[in-house]
Amino acid sequence: MKKSIRVVALLCIIVLVCAAVCLCACQKPQSKVVRISTTTSVNDSGLMEYLRTAFENETGYKWEISSAGTGAAIASATYGNADVILVHSKKSEEEFVSGGYSYVVNGYKSERVSFMHNFFVLVGPTTDPAGVKTIKNTEGTDVKDGFAAIAENECKFISRGDKSGTHNKEVTLWPDSVGLNGSNDVSKIPESIMSWYISMGQGMGACLTAANEQNGYILTDKATFLSYKNSKDGDKLPNLEIIWEEDAAMKNTYSILCVNPNAQFKDSTTGEVLTEGAVKINTTAAEVFLKWMTGENASNLIKEYGKAEYGESLFTLDTGYKA
């Protein structure tokens, strides 16, 4: 009898211990993480790593960054793999919004929060075989005349070819004679230009490296170009220089969009709409990121980014997006 009582008592103690462990587990705070899908240009420029520590210290959140061309970065969000996106292609962003994948955060005017910009630059060999610099110094010309000269002379050009914001901008700068007609569909590149027009299908860093190795021209964001020219390991692009910059046609605007948790997310393989509740979006984390990135402390940091290394800020802040 006494033995039975001891067994029952022991079982009670075990139950109580298990209950206490479970209670502690339930009360343990969840990790605070924001999933960010961003374009390679803003990430390769070093800006995100530069901001990371301040963001984590000031908000208590950590971020997980997935970096790809804007097309892939936006697609990732439609699969439910991101809480927020930071990209730079207006048309693609508007399609994301019209598809119901974003929402207006309280305190902002629209889904697209366009908060900063810089300029794309046309980069090329220091020898400038197409004579683009001469054209640039001719009154009444713009960057499209430079692109026309590259095409006319059939000088090698490295294209991102990945439906990124940079790629989307590049295809709008060619003359009609090239045959791209503003399309980013790489399956429709005319065979007549394939001897000099190289579609890489890769990120900004890889394409810059290819342009340097092949003495080709390339469109890039200035921040990434300068970060490669002035890396801690030295000049990674010794054969390249900026040929054309700060043309109105090459303005490069960056926007943040928070992902709508009620969107019709798609299966990344089949493209079929997932069942409701299959995807969990952390809107709290997304809004923390948005508000911090557009807040005073982040703005001050962004203003200073690049000045010490390059003598100029690599990004210019915009206003007018708050309600």
N, C-alpha and C positions, 0 to 999 in steps of 0.2 A: 504494500500500500504506500509506504513512504517512498519507495522507488518510483512508483507511478506519479506521485506528487512532484518529485524532483524532475521527472521527465517533462511533466506539464509546465512546471515553472521555467525549465530551460527553454521550452518551445515558446513560451510567452516572451522571454527575454529576446530570443532570436527575432520574433515578429516585431517587437518594439524597436530593435536595432535596425531592421530592414526598413521599417516605417520612417525612422529618423533619417536614414540615408536617402530614401526617396524624397522626403520633404526637403532636405538640403539641396538635392539635385533640382527639384522643382523651383526652388527659390534662387538658384544660381542665375545671375543675369546672363542673358543671351549676348553673344559677341556682337559688337556694333561694326558692321562692315557695309560699305557701299560699293556696288559693282558698277564700274565705269567702262563703257565701250567708247573708245576714242580713236581719232584718226592718227596715223603714224606720224604725220608732220608735226603735230603739236607735242607728241610724245618724244619723237626723235630729236626735237629741238632742245630737249632737256627741261622744258618748263614744268612738266608734271612732277618730275623727281625733285626739282627745286622747291616746289610748293608742298610736297608731301608732308614733311616733318611739321611745318606750321599748321597744316590742316589737322593732322592727327592730334597735336598738342592742344589745339584750341577747341576742337569739337569732341574729342574722345572717340571719334570714329577712325577706322582704318579704311583704306581703299584698295580694291582689287582692280587693276587696269588690264583690259584687253585691247590691244592696239592693232588696227588694220586700216585699210583704205576706207574712206567714208562709206562706200557702198556696202562693204562687208561689215563695217561697224554698225550701220543701221540695220542690216539684215539680222545681225546677232541679237539686236533688241527685239525684233519681231518674233524671234524664237523664245523670248523670255529670259535671255542670258545676261541682261543688264537692267539696272535700276534707273540709269541715267546715261545719256549719250552727249559727247562733246565732239562736234563735227563741223565741216565747213563747205557745204554744198547746198545752196538755197533751194534749188529745185528738188533735190532728194529729201531735204528736210520737210518741205511742204507736202511731198507725197506721203511721208511718214505721218504727218499730222492729219492729212485728209483720210488716211487709212484707219484713224482712230487710235493710234499708238501713243499719243501724248495728251497732256492736259494742261490747262492754265493753272499755275500755282498762285495761290492767294498773294497779292501784292505785285503781280507782274501783268503786263498787258496782253501777252499772247503765249502760246505754247513755245514758240521759238524765242529764246532769250539771247539775242545777238549782242554780246558784251565786249568783244574786242576784235581787232583786225590787224593785219599787216599786209604786205604785198608779195605776190608771187614775183619772182625774178627769172628772167631768161639768162641762163648760164651757158657758157660755151668754152671751146678751146681758146687758150691765150693767143693762138695764131689767127683766130676768127676767119676761117676759110670762106664763109659766106659774106663777109664784109658788113656784118650787121652794125658794128660800131659806126661805120661811115654813114649808114642810113640813119642811125639814131641822131647823128649830128646835123642832119639835113632838116631844114625847117619844114613844118607841116606833116611830118611823118609820125606814125605811132607804132606800137609793138607788132601790129599785124603786118606792117611792111617788112619788119625783121623776119617774121615767120615766112613770108612770101619769098624772101631772099634765100632762106634755108632750103625751101622746096625747089626753087628755080635752079639752085646749084647742086641739088641732091646731096647736101651735106648730111652726115649721119645725125639722127635725132633719136634720143632715148625717151620713149613714152612710158608712163606708169602702166597704162593698159589694164587698170584694175578697178575702173569705175569709182575711183576716189575723187575727192573734191579737186585735187590737182589735175587729174585726168579729165574730169568734166570741164574744167576751165580750159585746159590745153586744146581740146578738140574744137573749141569755139574761136580759136585764134588763127586757124589755117585758112588760106584762100580757098574758094570753091574749086579751083583747079586741082587741088590735092585729092578731092573726092571723099573726104571724111564727112562733110556736110554737117558738122556739129554733133555727130553721133559718137557715142562711146562704146558702140557694139564692135568688139574686136573681131568678130567673125565676118565683118563686112569691110575690113581694111582692103582697099584696092591693091591688087597684085602689082600694079605698076609702081607703087611706092615702097614695096617691101624690101628693096635693095638698100634703102637708106633710112627708112622709118622702122625702128625696132620697138615692138610692143613687148614689154618685159613681164607685165602681170605681177609686179612686186612692189614693195614699199619704197619710200623715198630714199632711205639710206642705201639700199641695194642698187637702186637706179642711178643715184649720184656716183656710186663707185663704178658702175658700168660705163657711165658717160666719161668719167676720168680715164678709165682704161682704154676706151675706144675713141677718145678725142671727139666726143659727140656733144651736141647741144641738148639742153634739157630745161624744162620748166620746173621750178621748185619753189617752195616757200623760203624766204630769206633766212628765217631763223635756223632751219635745219642746215642750210648751206653753210652759214657762218659757224655753226657748232662743229661741223666736219672740218672746216678750214682751220679752226682754232681749237682742236681737241687737245686733251692733255697729253696725247701721244704725238702731237705735231700736226702738220697739214696733211690731211688724208686725201685732199683733192688738188695736188700741185699743178695739174694740167688745166684746171678750170678757173674761170673768173666770171664775175657778173658782167653781162653784156648789156642788159637793158633792165631798168628797175623803175618803180613808182609811176608806172603808166596807169591811167584811170581804169583801163580794161583789165588790170591785174590785181585789183583790190581783193583781199582774201579775208572774209568775215567768218568768225567762229561763233557758234551758237551752242547753248546747252538746252536739252529737252528732257524733261522727266517722263519716264515711261508710265503709261496708263495701266494700272493693275487689272482693269476690266477689258482690256483689248482682246481681240481674237488672235491669240498667238498661234504660230504655225509650227508644225514639225519640221525640223531642219533638213530632214531627208526626203519626206514625201510632199511637203508643202501643205499638208492637210491641217485644218483647224483643230487645235487641241481641245480636249474637254475642259469645261469650266472648272477652275480650281487646280488645274494641273501645273500652273505656273504661279509662283509667289514673287511678287514685286515689293521691295522694301521702299515704299514711298517716303517714309520718314527719313531714311538715309539719303534718298535722292534729293529731297528738299533741303536737307542740311548741307549737302554738297553745293547745290545751286546758290543758296543764300550766302554761303561762305565765299564762293568764287566771285560773287558779285558784291561782296561786302568791302568795307574800308581796308581791313588788314590785307586781304588778298590783292586788292587794287594797288596798294602801296608796294607790295612785293613785285607784282607784274610790271609796274612802272620802272622798277629798277633792274629788271632782268635783262642782262646783256650789256649794261653800261660798263661794268668793270672789265669785261672781256673784249667787247667789240666797240666801245665808245658810243654806243647808242642803245636805246631800248628796243627790244625785238618785237614788242607788241604795243599797240595803241589801244587804250580803253575807249569804249563807246558808252553812250548814255541814252536815256529816253525809253528804256525797256520796262521801267517800273511803273506801276499804276499810280 
